[in-house]
Amino acid sequence: MEGILQFSGPQPLAADQRVQVQRRFYAIVEYFEGLDDPSRREFNRPLLLHYTYDYSRSQLSKDTFLRSFFHFMDLDIADEEELNFDDGDLVQRLDTNLTSFADFLFDHFFMLLKAAGNQTRQPTPAHLSIIQSVQGQTHEFSPTPDRLSVLRGACLIRDHHRCVISRKFNLDEAVRRYKEDANNAQDDEGNPLQGQETAKLEVAHILPHSLTQARADSNLDDSQKAALAILNMFDCDVAHLIDGVNIDRPYNAMSLTHDLHSLFGRFDVYFEAIPGREHTYQIDTFLPPFLLNLPVNRTLYLMHDRSIDPPSPRLLALHCAITHILHLSGAGEYTDKILGDMEEIGVLEDGSSELGRMVQLRLSGWLGGSVDTPA
């Protein structure tokens, strides 16, 4: 992308300009939503952009997204002239640029997170600079050391040795307590363990550990930097919460059973805050409800002295927003198809539209890099 404007930092749009820019944005994406042909589209690109804007986490984030969008579209954000969708050349140019922006967000953010931190194509410096220039930064996100054993213990203590969704008690801890106290073994509330459901628990990251996990050279690669830059666009300045060692802080993790960890990590289960009730969520899914006995309301356990942070409401809200975008645009289903094809048939040179993404996932350093941490 040539001729990218440079900004001193994330800048809010003036109120009157915001109304105009937002109107033009919706005009573009809604025009192409009407043209989108599901039979030839892997996922609905206009809807991906539409919902990424709608679910951006603050007004500043929405303004930052609009600035990036108009850069990719090669349109002057200050132009108030109505777009002429009867102009075939203009429509073709807009379609090409819209596809480029949607694919960039999908390849370097949404598919990456859906695949539990697996890399797709390496972003070009020009693509990355669009996101970073709007944010006015070229921050080098620092890698994370191995802090998982500390995180595991902290989350188990905070979560009362229970899965925060199913409330099943940690099997290993139950066995240890039975060996010590036999039939007098109790849970963290002092209730008898006998008769309670147990399961092996794992520590699940809200945003994936591999997002800031250092590569062999102890540095983050360009795909990680791009994902973090997009994350910062989607929720301005959120990346510092998971930068370096922060990715393994208790506020970015919780105790889950293996199955729920897998579904939560794939953005098939989400936590939606219940207004007016601190750290209380409706936990739900877009899968058939009977599969998981969802939705269910849960109030998270808290340390009385707050010595261990609770799961971050901000990060859970971000996870929830990403889940909705993946579902509503079809990007989640498309990613599942790619990953399923890779597991079942590998990468076949069949000319399929997802071949490039399959090859990149297979050759990248991300696949197999996800972290399952038994509790």
N, C-alpha and C positions, 0 to 999 in steps of 0.2 A: 504494500500500500504506500503510494507516494504522497508527498505533500501533507503529512499528518501535522495538524496543529499541535503546538505544545502548550500545556497548561501548568500553572504554578502549583496546582493541587486540585483535589476534588472540589468543584465549584458548583454551588446551587444555581439553578436557573432563576431569573426574575419571575415573579408570579405570572405576569401577563405573557412573557415569553414561554413559560412552561405550558400554559394552556394551548398556545399555538403549536408548539413542538409536539406535544402529546397528541393533539388532533391529527397532525400529519403522520405521526408514527402509526396510530390506529388505522388511518386511511390506507397506508401501505400494507400493513400486515393483514388487515381484513380483506383487502382486494385479493391478495394472493391466497388467503384461506379459502376464498370462494373458488379459486382455480385449482387448488391442490388436489391431485389425483392419487388416492390411496393405492391404486394398483401399480403405480410407478414410483412411489415415494416410500423410502424405508421408514420414515417417521414424518410427522407433520411439522415441517420447518417453520412456517409462519406461526403456528400455535406455540412452538418452542420459544420463539422470540416474544410472542404475545404474553405468555404466562411467566416468562423470566422477568419481564418488566412488571407485570401485575404482582408477582410475589417477591420482588426486590424488597429488602427489609427496612428501608427508610426512604424518606423523600430525597435525601442526598444520594442514596443508592439508585433510586429511579432516575434522577437527573444525570448521574454518572453513566448509567446504562444508555440513556437517550443520546448523550454525547458520543459514546462509542458506536451506537447504531448508525447515527448520521455520518460518522467518519467512514464506516464500512460501506454505507450506501453511496458514498461520494456525493453527498448533498450538503449544502450550506445550512447549518442548523438555524441561522438567522433569517433565512429566506422565508417570506410569508406567502409566496406565490402558490396558488393551487396546482397540484400535480395533475398533468393531463394523461390519464390512463388510456386515452385513445391513441397516444403516440407509441407506435409499436417499438421503436428503437429505445425509448425511455423505459417501457415496460420490460424489455429484454435485459437492459442494463440493471434495472432494479432487481429483477429475478435472479440474475447472476450474483449480484452483491449480497442479496438477502440469503441466498443459498450458502455463499461463502461464510457469512457471519454465523449462521445457524450451525453449519458444519464445524466451524472453529470451536464454538461453545460446546457442541456435542462431543467432538473428538478429544478436547483437552480439559473438559470439566465433567459433563454429565455422564458420559460413558465411563470415564476414569473412576468416578465415585461409585457408579452402579456396579462396576466390575471390581469393587473393593480395592481401589487404588491401582488398577492396571493401566499402563500407559498405552496410548495409541500413537498417532504420528507425532514426530518431533515438531514443535511449533517453529515457524520461521521467525526471525528477528522482527520482521515487519508486522506480523500478526501480534506478537507479544507487545511490541511498542505501542500499538493502538490502545491496548488496555492500560499499559503503564503510563502512557503520556496523559491520558485523561485523569489518572490518579496523581500525576505529577511526581512520580517516584520510580526508582529502579532498585527497590529494596532487595538486598540479597538475603533471602530467607535462610536462616541457619539450620543445620541438620540436628537431628535428635539423637541422644545417646540411648543406651538400653536401660530403661527404667521400669520395665514391665513387671518385674517381680515385686517392686515396691508398690506399683499401682494395683496389682492384683490383691495384695494384702489390705491396702487401704480401702478399696471398694468393697471387699467382703465385710470388713468391720462396719463400714458406713451403712451398707445395705442389709445388715443383720443376717448375713450369710444366706440371703434369699434372692432368687430371680425377681427383679423388680416388676416383671409383668405377670408371670405365673404364680409367684410367691412360693415356689417350691424351694425347700431347704437344701443347702449344699450337701451332696452325698458324702463327700470326703470328710467334711466337718461333723456330720452326723455319725459316721463310723468312729471317728476319733472320740467323740463324746460318749458313745455307747461303750467303747472299750474302757473308758475311765469310770463311768458312772452306771453302766448296765441299764436297767430299766428306769433308773432315776434321771437319765439324760434329759436335758431341757434345751429349748431353743433360747434365743437371745432375750425373749420376753419372760422367760421363766416357765413357759408351758411345756408339758411333756412332749418329747419328740415322737414317742410311740404313736403310730397312727397317722403321722404327717407325711405328705408326699415329699420325696427327695429326688434330686437329679444332679448330675454333674454340671457345674456352673463354669462359665467362661467370662473373662473380662472383655466387654465389647466397647470399642471406641465409638463415640457419636460421629465424629469425622475421622476417617481412617488413619491409622498409624502410619501407613506407607506414604501418606501425603507429604510428610516431612522426614521420612526415613532416609538417611544418607545412603548414597551409593558407595561403590567400592573405593572411590577416591575421597570419601568423606564429604562430598559436596552434593547439593541437590542438582538434578539435571534440568534441562530446559522445560521438559514437560511438567515437572513439579512446580517450577517457578511460574509457568503459565497458568496452571490450575490455581495456585495461590493468588495470582493477580486477578483472575476471574472471580475467585471467591471474595476478594476485597472489593471488586466492583459490585457484586451481588449484595454484599453486606459491608458497607464501608468500614475499613479498619478492623475487621474481625480477625484477620490473619494473625495478629499479634497474640491472640488467645491460644493459638496452636503452634506458634513459632518455636522451633528448637525443642527444648525439654517440655514446653507447655503442652505439646501434643499428648503427653503421657501424664497429665495432671488428672486428679480424680474428677474434676468438673467436665472432662471430656470422655468419661467412661462410666460404665455401670455393669452390674453382674446380671448375666442372662444365661438361660439354658442354651445348649448348642444349637438347637433348631431355631429358637427365637433370635439368637445372635446372627445366624445366617440370614434370616429374613430381614432383620433390622439393618444389617450391613448392606443388603441388596436394595434397600429402600422399599421394601414390601410391607413394613410395619412402621408406624410413625406415632409420635407423641404430640397431641394437640392440647395446649394449655387451657384449663378451665378458668375463665375470668373470675377474679376475686378470691381465688383459692390458691395460696402460695404452694408451689411445687406439687400441684395436683393436675393430673393430665387424663384426658380420654385417650386411651391407646387403641388404635384402629388400624385397618388394613383395607386395601382395594381388592384383595383376594376374597373369595367367598367366605363370609364370616364364620360359617360352621367349621371350616378347616382349623381355625385357631381359637375358637370361643371368644372372639372379639366382636364388638368393642367392649372394653372394660375400663373403669375409672380406677386410678391408683394415686395415692398420695405417697411421695417418695419419703423414705426414711431420712432423717437429719441427725447429725451429731449434736448433742445438747450444747456443747461448747464450740460448735462449728469448726473444730480442729481439722476436719476433713470436708472439703467443699462438696456440696451436692451437685448433681448433674446440672450443667449450665442451662437455664431457660433459653438463653440466646442461641446456644448451639442446637438445642432440641428444636427450637422454632425454625432454625436454618435447615436442619434435617427434614423437618415436616414440609417446608416449602419446596425443597428439592424433590421430595417424594411426589408431591402434587404435580410439579412440572413434568417429571418423567412419565407419570401416568396420563395426564391430560393431553400431552403431545404425542404419545405413542413411543417416545424415545426409550422408555424403560423396557417395553415389550420388544423393541428392536434390539436392544442390547442383550436381553435374555436370549434372543434367537441367535445372535452372533456367538455368544458364549456357549450356548447349547450345541450349535453346529461344530464348534471347536472341540468340544468334549466327545461328541459322537462320531464325527467323520474327519476331524482334523481340518487342516487348510487344504482345500482342493482347488486346483486351477481350473475352475469351471466357468469362469467369466462372470460369476455372480457379483452383484453390486457391492456386497460387503467384503469381497475378497481382500481389498486393500486394508481394511480395518482388521480382518482376521490375521493377515500376515504381520501387520505391525504389532498386534497384541502378542502373537507367537514369538516374535523376534525381540520384543522389548524386554527390559529388565523388571517390569512390573508384575507380570503374571507369575504366580507362585510366591509373590512377595508379601501377601497378606498375612496377618499375624493372628493366629488362634491361640489364645492364652488360657489354658485350663486354670480354673480357680482352685 
